[in-house]
Amino acid sequence: MAKQPKTAIERNARAMAQVNGLRTLRKGRPSRAFLYSRKWKKIRNILLLILAVELFLFSLNFRTGANAFVPAETYANLKAMFRIPFLSLFQDQFDADALRDSLPYYYETVARFKLSLIAFLSGVIICVGGAMFQTIFKNPIASPNMLGVSTGVSFGNVLFVLAFQLEAEAHLPMRYAYCYTAATILVLIAFAAGRLSGKRLGQFSVEGTIIAGMMITQLGGVIMQYYQLRLQADETGLLEIYTALANGDVLYQDMISMIVFLTCSALTLIPMFFLRFRFNAVAFNDMEMKAMGVNNGVLRATGLVLGSLMATVALIHCGDVGFLCMVIPFMFRQRGQTEFGEVAFLSGVVGGTVSLAVRIIISMIADWGIAIPASVITTLVMLPMFIFTLLRRGSAFQ
């Protein structure tokens, strides 16, 4: 049994020994001030970018039973992929087909590069859109799909399949026209409702827009169930085509699809980058910001438009991505990140990395002859994390 100190000097000496011991134990852990410092944020951002790049490179060299890649061959194939357009443009006698055929697994490598790019960028834009919606509504369950975007994309897919029947896969450009048009119409209806509901106040009503979006989503869900039953009654295979389009089981990588995807991604990410600091204003009181000369209504409307377009692009080109846009932005905000630009960057990088990792997992499972939608894997991983985050701290908007 340890000897108990009797005098004040002995008690103070023992207390100092305990304090020094605790300090020694804590030397290996970073301080709270360091974790909130600008230096740590730069280190953290660089580490996240390195992780994303490494996972992207791993996805290009991923080995399955049907496709075996090695880094050296992958590098040569990617180098040729970027060189061929320039050599074809400046050299009249250049034979691009001969170069492609001379490289092992060239077409598989190019296909994996496009698939990885679509998966990563889709995760980036949907999570940045989720960060925007959560900032606007100060709500951890806010999602870019709240304005009827997912319903519009589903409408577009159904109309596309019904219009072209079994030849739908041969008319992909028309699918983009159907889906983008349907999603735009439903979002415009929600915005018109928000404008009318806020007419008395003389400004745009975000609450009215959300209510209209929820009504559109509910009504659209009923109509979609009817059309799915109709497709299910048809034994020609139209339901399988619709399911593959809606779930993103096949990511189309033809030139038109890539041009549409990259163009729409740029149209959403570039304005968000330049306006990232101004979007912090939507977290403050409208009257206070109006006194400072900042119109929160315009900023919120701009954020809703960009966030809705982000969700539309991700849903059309990558299918349903599950809980990414809800869980990841909330988790970073719960960790003490309050500046919108910081939350958007972290959410985008981690969301893209998770989306890419999900696609790698799908490739592994598909090699065993099992097909699972990406949304199922994402939900199974993200839902427990979301519940744990909510139980740990009730709200990140306090």
C-alpha positions as MATLAB code, in Angstrom:
seq = 'MAKQPKTAIERNARAMAQVNGLRTLRKGRPSRAFLYSRKWKKIRNILLLILAVELFLFSLNFRTGANAFVPAETYANLKAMFRIPFLSLFQDQFDADALRDSLPYYYETVARFKLSLIAFLSGVIICVGGAMFQTIFKNPIASPNMLGVSTGVSFGNVLFVLAFQLEAEAHLPMRYAYCYTAATILVLIAFAAGRLSGKRLGQFSVEGTIIAGMMITQLGGVIMQYYQLRLQADETGLLEIYTALANGDVLYQDMISMIVFLTCSALTLIPMFFLRFRFNAVAFNDMEMKAMGVNNGVLRATGLVLGSLMATVALIHCGDVGFLCMVIPFMFRQRGQTEFGEVAFLSGVVGGTVSLAVRIIISMIADWGIAIPASVITTLVMLPMFIFTLLRRGSAFQ';
ca = [
       0.000    0.000    0.000;
       1.380    3.405   -1.026;
       2.483    5.703    1.769;
       0.171    8.658    2.239;
       1.858   12.106    2.485;
       1.519   13.637    5.935;
       2.958   17.126    5.612;
       1.980   19.961    3.269;
       5.398   19.814    1.596;
       4.994   16.125    0.795;
       1.482   16.668   -0.569;
       2.660   19.532   -2.825;
       5.583   17.472   -4.087;
       3.282   14.576   -4.972;
       0.822   16.914   -6.723;
       3.631   18.467   -8.774;
       4.863   15.012   -9.748;
       1.395   14.093  -10.996;
       1.090   17.341  -12.983;
       4.505   16.845  -14.575;
       3.580   13.290  -15.462;
       0.408   14.427  -17.187;
       2.330   17.080  -19.098;
       4.770   14.441  -20.248;
       1.919   12.250  -21.496;
       0.352   15.158  -23.343;
       3.522   16.177  -25.159;
       2.808   13.666  -27.931;
      -0.643   15.119  -28.657;
      -1.174   18.397  -30.501;
      -2.670   21.237  -28.513;
      -6.144   22.598  -29.177;
      -4.657   25.907  -30.286;
      -2.517   24.115  -32.870;
      -5.528   22.191  -34.241;
      -7.276   25.515  -34.936;
      -4.180   27.249  -36.298;
      -3.647   28.176  -39.937;
      -0.524   26.002  -40.079;
      -2.431   22.841  -39.152;
      -5.184   23.649  -41.649;
      -2.614   23.861  -44.447;
      -1.027   20.567  -43.378;
      -4.446   18.893  -43.131;
      -5.544   20.145  -46.554;
      -2.321   18.943  -48.174;
      -2.658   15.520  -46.539;
      -6.253   15.193  -47.752;
      -5.233   16.130  -51.294;
      -2.396   13.596  -51.202;
      -4.829   10.924  -50.007;
      -7.266   11.760  -52.817;
      -4.505   11.651  -55.466;
      -3.170    8.338  -54.135;
      -6.613    6.766  -54.174;
      -7.191    8.094  -57.698;
      -3.908    6.523  -58.856;
      -4.787    3.300  -57.061;
      -8.121    3.184  -58.875;
      -6.250    3.376  -62.196;
      -3.975    0.474  -61.197;
      -6.653   -1.581  -59.488;
      -6.403   -5.284  -60.349;
      -9.356   -7.546  -60.953;
      -9.694  -10.915  -62.562;
     -10.534   -9.415  -65.952;
      -8.206   -6.383  -65.926;
      -4.633   -6.520  -64.673;
      -2.778   -3.221  -64.588;
       0.728   -2.352  -63.466;
       1.874    1.222  -62.690;
       4.385    1.370  -65.556;
       1.791    0.346  -68.147;
      -0.793    2.678  -66.647;
       1.617    5.614  -66.828;
       2.456    4.855  -70.466;
      -1.227    4.567  -71.362;
      -2.163    7.843  -69.664;
       0.795    9.607  -71.253;
      -0.316    8.394  -74.669;
      -3.924    9.399  -73.955;
      -2.891   13.041  -73.445;
      -0.314   13.053  -76.266;
      -2.447   11.523  -79.025;
      -4.727   14.592  -79.562;
      -1.717   16.928  -79.933;
       0.261   14.558  -82.137;
      -2.782   14.000  -84.353;
      -3.203   17.760  -84.680;
       0.387   18.667  -85.585;
       1.603   15.531  -87.396;
      -0.186   14.538  -90.574;
       1.406   11.085  -90.771;
       0.755   10.178  -87.165;
      -1.096    6.851  -86.729;
      -3.040    7.073  -83.482;
      -4.642    3.643  -83.817;
      -1.270    1.960  -84.180;
      -0.016    3.629  -80.999;
      -3.134    2.608  -79.080;
      -2.872   -1.004  -80.255;
       0.800   -1.175  -79.304;
       0.076   -0.335  -75.680;
      -1.272   -3.135  -73.451;
      -4.566   -2.381  -71.713;
      -4.760    1.090  -73.245;
      -8.535    1.165  -73.646;
      -9.116   -0.314  -70.177;
      -6.851    2.310  -68.614;
      -8.607    5.156  -70.418;
     -11.991    3.790  -69.373;
     -10.854    3.555  -65.741;
      -9.490    7.095  -65.860;
     -12.828    8.461  -67.062;
     -14.791    6.374  -64.553;
     -12.589    7.535  -61.677;
     -12.855   11.157  -62.805;
     -16.662   10.989  -62.977;
     -16.912    9.304  -59.566;
     -14.526   11.744  -57.874;
     -15.990   14.948  -59.334;
     -19.538   13.770  -58.654;
     -18.664   13.265  -55.001;
     -17.010   16.693  -54.898;
     -19.896   18.672  -56.355;
     -22.673   16.876  -54.442;
     -20.888   17.442  -51.091;
     -20.144   21.093  -51.859;
     -23.831   21.488  -52.716;
     -24.731   19.808  -49.431;
     -22.495   22.227  -47.523;
     -24.241   25.133  -49.258;
     -27.748   23.911  -48.410;
     -26.848   23.202  -44.786;
     -25.358   26.685  -44.487;
     -28.434   28.338  -45.979;
     -30.942   26.460  -43.822;
     -28.709   25.975  -40.755;
     -29.906   22.385  -40.705;
     -27.795   19.184  -40.773;
     -30.409   17.284  -42.794;
     -30.643   19.856  -45.580;
     -29.896   18.366  -48.981;
     -29.646   19.663  -52.567;
     -32.415   17.212  -53.466;
     -34.949   19.217  -51.430;
     -36.107   21.310  -54.400;
     -37.270   18.387  -56.506;
     -34.005   17.781  -58.368;
     -34.030   14.013  -57.879;
     -37.668   13.883  -58.971;
     -36.831   15.857  -62.117;
     -33.938   13.538  -62.996;
     -36.174   10.503  -62.434;
     -38.857   12.039  -64.645;
     -36.268   12.623  -67.344;
     -35.050    9.026  -67.190;
     -38.586    7.630  -67.391;
     -39.592    9.854  -70.302;
     -36.338    9.020  -72.071;
     -36.880    5.262  -71.694;
     -40.526    5.485  -72.767;
     -39.609    7.610  -75.785;
     -36.779    5.441  -77.170;
     -37.724    2.051  -75.703;
     -34.972   -0.564  -76.153;
     -32.902    1.797  -78.305;
     -32.438    4.194  -75.387;
     -28.740    3.431  -74.928;
     -28.061    4.544  -78.497;
     -29.504    8.040  -77.854;
     -27.608    9.217  -74.767;
     -27.468   12.906  -75.816;
     -31.260   12.981  -75.729;
     -31.206   11.547  -72.207;
     -29.243   14.569  -71.019;
     -31.744   16.840  -72.719;
     -34.669   15.084  -71.002;
     -33.081   14.954  -67.535;
     -31.658   18.481  -67.429;
     -34.879   19.945  -68.831;
     -37.136   18.099  -66.373;
     -34.948   18.990  -63.376;
     -34.751   22.644  -64.455;
     -38.529   22.920  -64.863;
     -39.242   21.513  -61.394;
     -36.629   23.721  -59.732;
     -38.038   26.779  -61.518;
     -41.503   25.881  -60.239;
     -40.132   25.708  -56.684;
     -38.388   29.075  -57.140;
     -41.544   30.652  -58.547;
     -43.452   29.458  -55.491;
     -40.768   30.974  -53.254;
     -41.000   34.253  -55.117;
     -44.780   34.389  -54.826;
     -44.805   33.445  -51.142;
     -42.269   36.170  -50.364;
     -43.973   38.838  -52.433;
     -45.592   40.427  -49.396;
     -42.223   40.719  -47.676;
     -40.625   42.171  -50.772;
     -37.941   39.485  -50.963;
     -37.344   35.886  -51.966;
     -38.818   33.334  -49.526;
     -36.547   30.370  -48.937;
     -39.145   28.631  -46.765;
     -41.757   28.859  -49.520;
     -39.283   27.392  -51.989;
     -38.576   24.440  -49.714;
     -42.270   23.750  -49.116;
     -42.892   23.779  -52.873;
     -39.905   21.483  -53.402;
     -41.192   19.018  -50.827;
     -44.626   18.996  -52.443;
     -43.054   18.381  -55.855;
     -40.970   15.544  -54.427;
     -43.968   13.854  -52.809;
     -46.177   14.216  -55.876;
     -43.362   13.111  -58.126;
     -42.764   10.047  -55.968;
     -46.337    8.907  -56.485;
     -46.129    9.404  -60.237;
     -42.759    7.637  -60.386;
     -44.168    4.619  -58.582;
     -46.947    4.404  -61.161;
     -44.528    4.519  -64.075;
     -42.213    1.980  -62.458;
     -45.131   -0.408  -62.093;
     -45.943    0.222  -65.726;
     -42.370   -0.545  -66.745;
     -42.367   -3.613  -64.525;
     -45.436   -4.947  -66.313;
     -43.544   -4.615  -69.591;
     -41.446   -7.738  -70.121;
     -39.186   -6.188  -72.780;
     -36.538   -5.096  -70.269;
     -37.322   -1.378  -70.019;
     -37.311   -1.504  -66.216;
     -33.727   -2.853  -66.230;
     -32.625    0.007  -68.487;
     -34.298    2.575  -66.236;
     -32.792    1.030  -63.083;
     -29.300    1.078  -64.587;
     -29.689    4.755  -65.493;
     -31.155    5.781  -62.130;
     -28.643    3.899  -59.966;
     -25.603    4.837  -62.007;
     -24.695    1.188  -62.564;
     -23.096    2.212  -65.861;
     -21.146    5.470  -66.049;
     -21.161    6.529  -69.695;
     -17.747    7.666  -70.899;
     -18.289    8.633  -74.525;
     -17.092   12.022  -75.726;
     -20.492   13.733  -75.525;
     -21.094   12.482  -71.982;
     -17.671   13.660  -70.807;
     -18.096   17.091  -72.417;
     -21.520   17.583  -70.816;
     -20.305   16.372  -67.431;
     -17.115   18.447  -67.324;
     -18.873   21.568  -68.622;
     -21.669   21.392  -66.052;
     -19.179   20.627  -63.267;
     -17.162   23.727  -64.195;
     -20.307   25.874  -64.329;
     -21.047   24.966  -60.715;
     -17.605   24.815  -59.090;
     -16.091   27.981  -60.590;
     -18.817   30.397  -59.344;
     -18.789   28.630  -55.979;
     -15.027   29.178  -55.711;
     -15.242   32.913  -56.372;
     -18.258   33.407  -54.083;
     -17.111   31.183  -51.213;
     -16.341   34.100  -48.891;
     -19.571   35.963  -49.618;
     -21.621   32.858  -48.832;
     -20.641   33.216  -45.161;
     -23.188   36.040  -44.994;
     -26.158   33.670  -45.320;
     -25.448   32.381  -41.801;
     -26.214   35.806  -40.261;
     -29.457   37.641  -39.593;
     -31.089   39.157  -42.692;
     -31.710   42.536  -41.078;
     -28.118   42.859  -39.883;
     -26.702   41.976  -43.284;
     -29.150   44.293  -45.044;
     -27.927   47.154  -42.833;
     -24.394   46.331  -43.999;
     -25.446   46.494  -47.641;
     -25.520   42.736  -48.281;
     -28.663   41.194  -49.788;
     -28.997   37.764  -48.222;
     -31.957   36.931  -50.427;
     -29.857   37.151  -53.589;
     -27.029   35.150  -52.025;
     -29.402   32.432  -50.869;
     -31.100   32.222  -54.241;
     -27.686   31.967  -55.924;
     -26.648   29.233  -53.505;
     -29.870   27.306  -54.087;
     -29.402   27.492  -57.859;
     -25.778   26.327  -57.710;
     -26.549   23.594  -55.176;
     -29.478   22.306  -57.224;
     -27.380   22.229  -60.390;
     -24.658   20.346  -58.527;
     -27.145   17.713  -57.411;
     -28.542   17.473  -60.941;
     -25.110   16.877  -62.481;
     -24.178   14.227  -59.904;
     -27.499   12.374  -60.175;
     -27.529   12.338  -63.981;
     -23.924   11.269  -64.548;
     -23.180    9.178  -61.439;
     -26.568    8.064  -60.161;
     -27.764    8.165  -56.560;
     -24.824    8.801  -54.202;
     -26.689    8.202  -50.951;
     -25.883   10.130  -47.768;
     -22.698   11.820  -48.976;
     -24.129   15.315  -49.349;
     -25.745   15.159  -45.889;
     -23.228   13.436  -43.633;
     -19.830   14.740  -44.731;
     -20.532   18.523  -44.575;
     -22.224   18.131  -41.197;
     -19.333   16.109  -39.776;
     -16.783   18.777  -40.690;
     -18.965   21.546  -39.346;
     -19.416   19.558  -36.154;
     -15.632   19.410  -35.822;
     -15.534   23.177  -35.434;
     -15.265   24.372  -39.032;
     -17.472   27.442  -39.393;
     -16.106   29.255  -42.463;
     -18.039   28.182  -45.560;
     -15.023   28.015  -47.864;
     -13.232   25.712  -45.435;
     -16.252   23.455  -44.984;
     -16.878   23.306  -48.743;
     -13.244   22.412  -49.502;
     -13.045   19.674  -46.875;
     -16.454   18.285  -47.825;
     -15.586   18.265  -51.511;
     -12.227   16.515  -51.169;
     -13.477   13.905  -48.692;
     -16.752   13.429  -50.607;
     -14.878   12.827  -53.851;
     -12.519   10.407  -52.115;
     -15.384    8.441  -50.565;
     -17.277    8.338  -53.866;
     -14.168    7.027  -55.615;
     -13.593    4.443  -52.890;
     -17.182    3.247  -53.286;
     -16.604    2.718  -57.005;
     -13.500    0.654  -56.235;
     -15.516   -1.474  -53.821;
     -18.185   -1.948  -56.486;
     -15.490   -3.139  -58.909;
     -14.259   -5.671  -56.354;
     -17.766   -6.960  -55.691;
     -18.583   -7.083  -59.407;
     -15.540   -9.310  -59.926;
     -17.312  -11.860  -57.719;
     -20.426  -11.659  -59.888;
     -22.452   -9.485  -57.488;
     -23.986   -6.151  -58.545;
     -24.754   -3.631  -55.776;
     -25.772    0.027  -56.385;
     -23.374    2.679  -55.147;
     -26.081    4.266  -52.998;
     -26.444    1.061  -50.953;
     -22.753    0.925  -50.035;
     -22.614    4.652  -49.344;
     -25.669    4.508  -47.091;
     -24.421    1.481  -45.155;
     -21.186    3.327  -44.389;
     -22.494    6.862  -43.864;
     -25.722    6.261  -41.938;
     -24.060    4.910  -38.750;
     -21.536    7.774  -38.872;
     -24.349   10.295  -39.219;
     -26.283    8.827  -36.282;
     -23.148    8.781  -34.119;
     -22.429   12.418  -34.993;
     -25.965   13.496  -34.086;
     -25.823   11.616  -30.783;
     -22.446   13.085  -29.962;
     -23.578   16.630  -30.598;
     -27.160   17.548  -31.308;
     -26.484   20.374  -33.747;
     -23.518   21.930  -35.504;
     -25.383   25.230  -35.958;
     -25.361   26.566  -32.434;
];
